[in-house]
Amino acid sequence: GVSHIIVDEIHERGMNEDFLLIILRELLPRRPDLRLVLMSATLNADLFGQYFDGAPRCHIAGFTFPFFRGCLWQVKDRYLEDFVEATSYLIQPPQEGLEGYSEATRRSLANFTGEKVDLDLVQKMLEWICTREPEGAVLVFLTGWDEISKLHETLQAHRMLGDASRVKLLPLHGSMPTVNQRDIFLRPPAGVRK
């Protein structure tokens, strides 16, 4: 029989995932021998622990593989403050640690809660990158398929970012068929940003 159930990327919330959690919560009291492992790099462990009647939690420190070491390209880390400053975007009380940024940037960031991804800001950042940075790929991390789909649709309708002769948009998610995921490894034509 089944002794363990492992659910990875549990933070990817949707109707199917929520339904699965309900079933698992109902099943566990009937199967005390069953071990359930919920995994996520970003999940709120306390919230899920409470949902499963105080289930124990285990934190495993992560690490980064030196993926880009020895590659022919360089990776630039850009932070939210950098793009708010560069695009003059207003997120809609001053935060500490933002010395060196304009008052408008500090005011805008004061309204940022981090609870919801501002897809308009993501679009602004991509516009800025595509018009001011040398060619190269851009990788945007979002919290789930719903946000990925919504951003993809928005970008497809954008005059510049949706222009396939300038930008190749590739949504990526673990639930997509492997054949679609392989596209991210292909180099785009010259002059096209991926």
Order of alpha helices (4+ residues) and beta strands (2+ residues): beta-alpha-beta-alpha-alpha-alpha-alpha-alpha-alpha
